[in-house]
Amino acid sequence: MGTDSAAHGGDAVLAASGEMGADLAALAPEAALAAAAVLGLLLGSFLPRTRQWPVRLLAAVAAITTLVTTVAVWNDAPATIFEATYDIDTATNAVRLTVAVSLLLVLALSWPGTRAAARESEFVVLLTLAGLGAVLLAGAADLLVLITAYLLASIPLYALTAFEKDSAGVEAALKYYLLGALFGTTMLLGAALVLGAGGATTYTALAEAAPTAPRAALAVGAVALLGALLFKAGAVPAHFWVPDVTQGTRPAVAAVVTTVPKLGAIVAISRFGTVVSADGELRWGVLIAVIAATTMTLGNLAAFFQTDVRRLLAYSTISQAGYLLVGVAAVGRSELAVPAILLYLAAYAVTNLGAFAVVCALPDRRALGDHTGLLRRRPALATALLVCLFGLIGTPPTAVFVGKLTVFTAAFDAGLAWLAVLAVVNTVASVFYYLRWVVPVVRGGGDIEPSPPGAAAVTAYAAAVLSVLIGLLAGPVWDALEFG
């Protein structure tokens, strides 16, 4: 008997070890980013302060590794690993790919402002950690993992916002941190309430417990958690930090802050929403629909009379969060919703980063009128900017056009016709403020001096090409997202 018990115990240990090994292997994309951050920090400690480019190269290799390892498992069946705390499915894989591409673009567009700087390695490490946090947000299937991912997607960005150590950046970082701490606190409170109501932290167990859980505690906890995720997405009512941070920090950091966290937060909202609305008693979809309507409308109205290009892009990102939430409101009621959201996220990421890359290429041109004559003086850069601006509007054949079309279609399919119509009206209204930037660009005159393209300009070209390419290849991309 003792021998049999020992044998069975040994088999159980081997099985558990094998399962643990498989779970760790499934996290290869995340492990690549984490390893790059740790090794980059160590490597930067030994490199000369003016020659820290190997750390940037290491981060680029990690991003490429994330791309390769994600593509390799794209067609694998969805899995929930580590005791049902982390989901690996099409949504997680799509965010992995989009974050990896975003990191590569940001590493390139930030090169002119951070190369040979004394703290270049710290910049790259913080950027990599923020990307890892966004990926973990997307895959989190447990409240504790979600909280950890929120912190990882937040704390590095607070430091990056104040990286320049100037008064504007420090003030922006303080506002960003205080709001982040506030919503982080409400997130902890919400997690405690949801845990008390559902008796578990994993989404699987919470979904099973939702039908019998106390309604008030579950609803209040879910809304408190939602507030923190809306903060990361830059959506109403947690959007106040976006314009000040975008204007106050360096443009490369503004590009990161308005793009990368949104990728994970939108998917996290979608994933968490399917749990708390499992029994249909909580009107989660209605709440998200109202937030989406408010976010896109406020973002567009506030952008109308902005004259600073960074603040205009900041309010643009708020409105884009609203359009993305239109798709989130349709999750569970339309099969089109999830692939539409993922396609829109990829489209938004490359297009928004492309617009910010132009801002990085022209750091002293902060007002709309400062871009007068750009098309005549620097036609390639102006063309990239025009592609990105028209892309943010949703003009064919850019990727955002396909993203908006599929998201709005999903809303119609889910019975949210009023929301889809409002989104179309907002899209038409947004043409006004984007054209206020386009007109000076194509107008003659100006004092912009022609110059050879730098890393930021090349990044803008690449992002513009990607925006159009994803739009033209929307069919295959959609098939991969729908059946991957």
C-alpha positions as CSV (number, residue, x, y, z in Angstrom):
1,M,0.0,0.0,0.0
2,G,2.8,2.4,0.9
3,T,4.6,1.6,-2.3
4,D,1.4,2.2,-4.4
5,S,0.8,5.5,-2.6
6,A,4.3,6.6,-3.2
7,A,4.0,5.7,-6.9
8,H,0.7,7.6,-7.2
9,G,2.2,10.5,-5.4
10,G,5.2,10.5,-7.8
11,D,2.9,10.4,-10.8
12,A,0.9,13.3,-9.5
13,V,4.1,15.3,-9.0
14,L,5.3,14.5,-12.5
15,A,1.9,15.4,-14.0
16,A,1.9,18.7,-12.0
17,S,5.4,19.4,-13.2
18,G,4.5,18.7,-16.8
19,E,1.4,21.0,-16.6
20,M,3.6,23.7,-15.0
21,G,6.1,23.4,-17.8
22,A,3.4,23.6,-20.4
23,D,2.0,26.7,-18.8
24,L,5.4,28.4,-18.7
25,A,5.9,27.5,-22.4
26,A,2.6,29.1,-23.2
27,L,3.8,32.3,-21.7
28,A,6.9,32.6,-24.0
29,P,5.8,36.0,-25.5
30,E,5.3,37.5,-22.1
31,A,8.5,35.9,-20.9
32,A,10.5,37.5,-23.7
33,L,9.3,41.0,-22.7
34,A,10.0,40.3,-19.0
35,A,13.4,38.9,-19.7
36,A,14.3,41.9,-21.8
37,A,13.3,44.3,-19.1
38,V,15.3,42.5,-16.4
39,L,18.4,41.9,-18.6
40,G,18.1,45.4,-20.0
41,L,18.2,46.9,-16.5
42,L,21.3,44.8,-15.6
43,L,23.0,45.5,-18.9
44,G,22.4,49.2,-18.6
45,S,24.1,49.2,-15.2
46,F,27.4,48.1,-16.8
47,L,27.3,50.0,-20.1
48,P,28.8,53.5,-20.5
49,R,26.1,56.1,-20.0
50,T,26.5,57.4,-23.6
51,R,26.5,54.0,-25.2
52,Q,23.4,52.1,-24.1
53,W,22.0,51.2,-27.5
54,P,22.4,47.5,-26.8
55,V,19.5,47.8,-24.4
56,R,17.3,49.2,-27.1
57,L,18.4,46.4,-29.4
58,L,17.6,43.8,-26.7
59,A,14.1,45.3,-26.4
60,A,13.6,45.2,-30.1
61,V,14.7,41.5,-30.2
62,A,12.2,40.8,-27.4
63,A,9.4,42.4,-29.4
64,I,10.3,40.4,-32.5
65,T,10.4,37.3,-30.3
66,T,7.0,38.1,-29.0
67,L,5.8,38.4,-32.6
68,V,7.3,35.1,-33.7
69,T,6.2,33.1,-30.7
70,T,2.7,34.4,-30.9
71,V,2.3,33.7,-34.6
72,A,3.6,30.1,-33.9
73,V,0.7,29.4,-31.6
74,W,-2.0,31.5,-33.3
75,N,-4.1,28.5,-34.4
76,D,-3.8,26.6,-31.1
77,A,-7.0,26.0,-29.2
78,P,-7.8,28.6,-26.6
79,A,-6.5,27.7,-23.2
80,T,-6.7,28.9,-19.6
81,I,-3.4,28.3,-17.7
82,F,-2.1,28.6,-14.1
83,E,-5.2,27.4,-12.4
84,A,-7.6,29.3,-14.6
85,T,-6.0,32.7,-13.9
86,Y,-4.7,33.6,-17.4
87,D,-6.5,33.2,-20.8
88,I,-4.6,32.6,-24.0
89,D,-6.9,33.0,-26.9
90,T,-7.3,35.1,-30.0
91,A,-7.8,38.2,-28.0
92,T,-4.7,37.7,-26.0
93,N,-2.7,36.8,-29.1
94,A,-4.0,39.8,-31.0
95,V,-2.9,42.1,-28.2
96,R,0.5,40.4,-28.0
97,L,1.1,41.1,-31.7
98,T,-0.2,44.7,-31.5
99,V,1.8,45.5,-28.4
100,A,5.0,44.0,-30.0
101,V,4.5,46.1,-33.2
102,S,3.8,49.2,-31.1
103,L,6.9,48.7,-29.1
104,L,9.0,48.4,-32.2
105,L,7.5,51.6,-33.6
106,V,8.0,53.5,-30.3
107,L,11.6,52.3,-30.0
108,A,12.3,53.8,-33.4
109,L,10.4,57.1,-33.0
110,S,12.0,57.7,-29.6
111,W,15.5,57.1,-30.9
112,P,16.3,60.7,-31.7
113,G,15.3,62.0,-28.3
114,T,16.8,59.3,-26.1
115,R,19.8,57.9,-27.9
116,A,23.1,58.5,-26.1
117,A,21.2,59.9,-23.1
118,A,22.4,59.1,-19.7
119,R,19.2,57.2,-18.9
120,E,18.4,55.6,-22.2
121,S,18.4,52.1,-20.7
122,E,15.9,53.1,-18.1
123,F,13.6,54.6,-20.7
124,V,13.6,51.4,-22.7
125,V,13.1,49.2,-19.7
126,L,10.1,51.2,-18.5
127,L,8.7,51.1,-22.0
128,T,9.1,47.3,-22.2
129,L,7.4,46.8,-18.8
130,A,4.5,49.0,-19.8
131,G,4.0,46.8,-22.9
132,L,4.1,43.7,-20.7
133,G,1.5,45.1,-18.4
134,A,-0.8,45.8,-21.4
135,V,-0.5,42.2,-22.5
136,L,-1.2,40.9,-19.0
137,L,-4.3,43.1,-18.8
138,A,-5.6,41.5,-21.9
139,G,-5.0,37.9,-20.8
140,A,-6.0,38.3,-17.1
141,A,-8.7,35.8,-16.0
142,D,-8.4,36.4,-12.3
143,L,-8.9,39.5,-10.2
144,L,-5.5,39.3,-8.6
145,V,-3.8,39.0,-12.0
146,L,-5.9,41.9,-13.2
147,I,-4.8,44.1,-10.4
148,T,-1.1,43.2,-10.9
149,A,-1.4,43.9,-14.6
150,Y,-3.0,47.3,-13.9
151,L,-0.1,48.2,-11.7
152,L,2.5,47.0,-14.2
153,A,0.8,48.9,-17.0
154,S,0.6,52.1,-14.8
155,I,3.7,52.6,-12.7
156,P,6.3,52.5,-15.5
157,L,4.2,55.1,-17.4
158,Y,4.2,57.5,-14.4
159,A,8.0,57.4,-14.5
160,L,8.1,57.9,-18.2
161,T,5.8,60.9,-18.1
162,A,8.2,62.7,-15.9
163,F,11.3,61.3,-17.6
164,E,12.4,64.7,-18.9
165,K,12.4,66.2,-15.4
166,D,11.0,69.5,-16.6
167,S,8.2,71.3,-14.9
168,A,5.5,70.4,-17.5
169,G,6.4,66.7,-17.4
170,V,6.5,66.6,-13.6
171,E,3.2,68.3,-13.3
172,A,1.7,65.9,-15.9
173,A,3.2,62.9,-14.1
174,L,1.7,64.1,-10.8
175,K,-1.8,64.4,-12.2
176,Y,-1.4,61.0,-13.9
177,Y,-0.2,59.4,-10.7
178,L,-2.8,60.8,-8.5
179,L,-5.7,59.8,-10.7
180,G,-4.0,56.4,-11.2
181,A,-3.7,55.9,-7.5
182,L,-7.4,56.9,-7.0
183,F,-8.7,54.5,-9.5
184,G,-6.2,51.8,-8.3
185,T,-7.8,52.2,-4.9
186,T,-11.3,51.9,-6.2
187,M,-10.1,48.8,-8.1
188,L,-9.0,47.2,-4.9
189,L,-12.3,48.0,-3.3
190,G,-14.1,46.6,-6.3
191,A,-12.1,43.4,-6.3
192,A,-12.9,42.9,-2.6
193,L,-16.6,43.4,-3.2
194,V,-16.7,41.1,-6.2
195,L,-14.7,38.5,-4.2
196,G,-17.1,38.8,-1.3
197,A,-20.1,38.5,-3.6
198,G,-18.8,35.6,-5.8
199,G,-16.5,33.9,-3.3
200,A,-13.7,33.5,-5.8
201,T,-11.1,35.5,-7.8
202,T,-11.0,33.5,-11.0
203,Y,-13.4,34.6,-13.8
204,T,-14.6,31.0,-14.3
205,A,-15.7,30.6,-10.7
206,L,-17.2,34.1,-10.6
207,A,-19.3,33.4,-13.7
208,E,-20.7,30.3,-12.1
209,A,-21.4,32.2,-8.9
210,A,-22.9,35.3,-10.5
211,P,-26.5,34.1,-10.7
212,T,-26.7,33.6,-6.9
213,A,-24.4,36.4,-5.9
214,P,-25.7,39.5,-4.0
215,R,-26.7,41.9,-6.8
216,A,-25.7,45.2,-5.0
217,A,-22.3,44.0,-4.0
218,L,-21.5,42.5,-7.4
219,A,-22.7,45.7,-9.2
220,V,-20.8,48.1,-7.1
221,G,-17.7,46.0,-7.2
222,A,-17.9,45.6,-11.0
223,V,-18.3,49.4,-11.5
224,A,-15.4,50.1,-9.2
225,L,-13.2,47.7,-11.2
226,L,-14.5,49.2,-14.5
227,G,-13.4,52.7,-13.4
228,A,-9.8,51.6,-13.2
229,L,-9.9,49.9,-16.6
230,L,-11.6,53.1,-18.1
231,F,-8.7,55.0,-16.7
232,K,-6.2,52.9,-18.6
233,A,-8.3,53.2,-21.7
234,G,-8.6,57.0,-21.4
235,A,-12.4,56.9,-21.4
236,V,-15.0,58.9,-19.6
237,P,-15.2,59.5,-16.7
238,A,-11.6,58.7,-16.1
239,H,-10.2,60.7,-19.0
240,F,-9.1,64.0,-17.3
241,W,-5.4,63.1,-17.3
242,V,-5.2,62.5,-21.1
243,P,-4.8,66.0,-22.5
244,D,-2.5,67.3,-19.8
245,V,-0.2,64.3,-19.9
246,T,-0.1,64.3,-23.7
247,Q,0.8,68.0,-23.8
248,G,3.1,68.0,-20.9
249,T,5.4,65.0,-21.5
250,R,7.7,64.3,-24.4
251,P,5.8,63.3,-27.6
252,A,7.3,59.8,-27.7
253,V,5.9,59.1,-24.2
254,A,2.6,60.7,-25.2
255,A,2.5,58.2,-28.0
256,V,3.0,55.3,-25.6
257,V,0.6,56.5,-22.9
258,T,-2.3,57.1,-25.4
259,T,-1.8,53.8,-27.3
260,V,-0.3,50.8,-25.4
261,P,-2.4,50.7,-22.2
262,K,-5.6,51.1,-24.3
263,L,-4.8,47.8,-26.1
264,G,-5.0,45.8,-22.9
265,A,-7.7,47.8,-21.1
266,I,-10.3,47.4,-23.8
267,V,-9.9,43.7,-24.0
268,A,-9.9,43.5,-20.1
269,I,-13.2,45.4,-20.0
270,S,-14.6,43.0,-22.6
271,R,-13.4,39.9,-20.8
272,F,-14.5,41.1,-17.3
273,G,-17.9,42.1,-18.7
274,T,-18.7,38.6,-19.9
275,V,-18.2,37.4,-16.3
276,V,-20.4,39.9,-14.3
277,S,-23.2,39.8,-16.9
278,A,-23.2,36.0,-17.2
279,D,-26.7,35.7,-15.8
280,G,-28.1,38.7,-17.7
281,E,-29.3,40.5,-14.6
282,L,-26.7,43.2,-14.6
283,R,-27.2,45.6,-17.5
284,W,-23.5,45.7,-18.2
285,G,-24.0,46.3,-22.0
286,V,-26.2,49.3,-21.4
287,L,-23.7,50.8,-19.0
288,I,-20.8,50.4,-21.5
289,A,-23.0,51.8,-24.3
290,V,-23.7,54.9,-22.3
291,I,-20.0,55.3,-21.5
292,A,-19.1,54.8,-25.2
293,A,-21.6,57.4,-26.3
294,T,-20.4,59.9,-23.7
295,T,-16.7,59.3,-24.4
296,M,-16.7,59.7,-28.2
297,T,-19.0,62.7,-28.0
298,L,-17.0,64.5,-25.3
299,G,-13.7,63.7,-27.0
300,N,-14.9,65.1,-30.4
301,L,-16.5,68.2,-28.9
302,A,-13.4,69.0,-26.9
303,A,-11.1,68.6,-29.9
304,F,-13.0,71.0,-32.1
305,F,-11.1,74.2,-31.1
306,Q,-7.8,72.8,-30.0
307,T,-4.8,74.6,-31.6
308,D,-2.0,72.5,-30.0
309,V,-1.4,69.3,-32.0
310,R,-0.7,67.2,-28.9
311,R,-4.0,68.3,-27.2
312,L,-5.9,67.7,-30.4
313,L,-4.4,64.1,-30.6
314,A,-5.2,63.7,-26.9
315,Y,-8.9,64.4,-27.4
316,S,-8.8,62.3,-30.5
317,T,-7.6,59.3,-28.5
318,I,-10.5,59.8,-26.1
319,S,-13.0,59.7,-28.9
320,Q,-11.3,56.6,-30.3
321,A,-11.7,54.9,-26.9
322,G,-15.4,55.7,-27.3
323,Y,-15.6,54.0,-30.7
324,L,-13.8,51.0,-29.3
325,L,-16.3,50.8,-26.4
326,V,-19.1,50.6,-29.0
327,G,-17.7,47.2,-29.9
328,V,-17.4,46.2,-26.2
329,A,-21.0,47.1,-25.6
330,A,-21.9,44.5,-28.3
331,V,-19.9,41.7,-26.8
332,G,-22.1,38.7,-25.9
333,R,-24.8,39.9,-28.3
334,S,-23.0,39.8,-31.6
335,E,-20.4,37.3,-32.9
336,L,-18.8,40.2,-34.8
337,A,-17.9,42.2,-31.7
338,V,-14.7,40.6,-30.5
339,P,-12.9,40.3,-33.9
340,A,-14.1,43.8,-34.7
341,I,-12.6,45.2,-31.5
342,L,-9.3,43.4,-32.1
343,L,-9.1,44.7,-35.7
344,Y,-9.9,48.2,-34.6
345,L,-7.2,48.0,-31.8
346,A,-4.5,47.1,-34.3
347,A,-5.7,49.7,-36.7
348,Y,-5.8,52.4,-34.1
349,A,-2.4,51.5,-32.6
350,V,-0.4,51.9,-35.9
351,T,-2.4,55.0,-37.0
352,N,-2.1,56.9,-33.7
353,L,1.6,56.1,-33.4
354,G,2.1,57.3,-37.0
355,A,0.6,60.6,-36.1
356,F,2.7,61.0,-33.0
357,A,5.8,60.0,-35.0
358,V,5.3,63.1,-37.2
359,V,5.0,65.2,-34.0
360,C,8.3,63.6,-32.8
361,A,9.9,64.4,-36.2
362,L,8.8,68.1,-35.8
363,P,9.2,68.6,-32.0
364,D,9.2,72.4,-32.2
365,R,6.0,72.6,-34.4
366,R,3.4,72.5,-31.6
367,A,0.6,74.6,-33.1
368,L,-1.5,73.6,-36.1
369,G,-0.4,76.7,-38.0
370,D,3.3,75.7,-37.5
371,H,2.7,72.9,-40.0
372,T,1.9,75.3,-42.8
373,G,3.6,74.3,-46.1
374,L,4.7,70.8,-44.8
375,L,3.4,69.1,-47.9
376,R,5.6,71.3,-50.2
377,R,8.7,71.3,-47.9
378,R,8.6,67.7,-46.7
379,P,6.2,65.8,-49.0
380,A,6.9,62.3,-47.7
381,L,6.4,63.3,-44.0
382,A,3.3,65.3,-44.9
383,T,1.9,62.3,-46.8
384,A,2.4,60.1,-43.8
385,L,0.6,62.6,-41.6
386,L,-2.3,62.9,-44.0
387,V,-2.7,59.2,-44.2
388,C,-2.7,58.9,-40.4
389,L,-5.1,61.8,-39.9
390,F,-7.6,60.6,-42.6
391,G,-7.1,57.1,-41.1
392,L,-8.2,58.4,-37.6
393,I,-11.3,59.8,-39.3
394,G,-12.0,56.4,-40.8
395,T,-11.3,57.1,-44.5
396,P,-10.9,54.1,-46.8
397,P,-8.7,52.3,-47.5
398,T,-7.1,52.8,-44.1
399,A,-7.3,50.2,-41.4
400,V,-9.4,52.4,-39.0
401,F,-12.1,52.6,-41.7
402,V,-12.4,48.8,-41.6
403,G,-12.2,48.8,-37.8
404,K,-15.0,51.4,-37.5
405,L,-17.1,49.7,-40.1
406,T,-17.0,46.3,-38.3
407,V,-17.5,47.8,-34.9
408,F,-20.5,49.8,-36.0
409,T,-21.9,46.7,-37.8
410,A,-21.5,44.7,-34.6
411,A,-23.4,47.3,-32.7
412,F,-26.3,47.1,-35.2
413,D,-26.2,43.4,-35.0
414,A,-26.4,43.6,-31.2
415,G,-29.5,45.7,-31.3
416,L,-27.7,48.9,-30.5
417,A,-28.7,50.9,-33.6
418,W,-28.9,54.2,-31.7
419,L,-25.3,53.8,-30.6
420,A,-24.1,52.9,-34.0
421,V,-25.9,56.0,-35.5
422,L,-24.4,58.2,-32.8
423,A,-20.9,56.8,-33.6
424,V,-21.4,57.6,-37.3
425,V,-22.5,61.2,-36.5
426,N,-19.5,61.6,-34.3
427,T,-17.2,60.3,-37.1
428,V,-18.6,62.8,-39.5
429,A,-18.2,65.6,-36.9
430,S,-14.6,64.6,-36.3
431,V,-13.8,65.6,-39.9
432,F,-13.9,69.2,-38.8
433,Y,-11.0,69.2,-36.3
434,Y,-8.8,66.8,-38.3
435,L,-9.2,69.1,-41.3
436,R,-8.1,72.0,-39.2
437,W,-4.7,70.3,-39.2
438,V,-4.8,69.1,-42.8
439,V,-5.4,72.5,-44.2
440,P,-2.2,74.1,-43.0
441,V,-0.2,71.0,-44.1
442,V,-1.4,71.3,-47.7
443,R,-1.3,75.1,-47.8
444,G,1.6,76.9,-49.4
445,G,4.1,79.1,-47.5
446,G,5.5,78.3,-44.1
447,D,9.0,78.3,-42.8
448,I,9.7,74.6,-42.5
449,E,13.1,73.7,-43.8
450,P,13.6,70.5,-45.8
451,S,15.8,68.0,-44.0
452,P,16.8,64.4,-44.4
453,P,14.4,61.9,-42.7
454,G,15.3,60.8,-39.2
455,A,14.2,57.8,-37.2
456,A,10.9,59.4,-36.2
457,A,10.1,60.3,-39.8
458,V,10.9,56.8,-41.0
459,T,8.6,55.5,-38.3
460,A,5.8,57.7,-39.5
461,Y,6.3,56.3,-43.0
462,A,6.2,52.7,-41.7
463,A,3.1,53.4,-39.6
464,A,1.3,55.0,-42.5
465,V,2.1,52.0,-44.8
466,L,0.9,49.6,-42.1
467,S,-2.3,51.5,-41.7
468,V,-3.1,51.2,-45.4
469,L,-1.8,47.7,-45.6
470,I,-4.0,46.4,-42.8
471,G,-7.0,48.1,-44.5
472,L,-6.2,46.5,-47.8
473,L,-5.7,43.1,-46.2
474,A,-8.7,43.4,-43.9
475,G,-10.3,40.2,-45.3
476,P,-7.4,37.8,-44.3
477,V,-6.9,39.7,-41.0
478,W,-10.5,39.3,-40.2
479,D,-10.5,35.6,-40.9
480,A,-7.5,35.2,-38.7
481,L,-9.2,37.1,-35.8
482,E,-12.5,35.3,-36.3
483,F,-11.2,31.8,-36.5
484,G,-7.8,32.0,-35.0
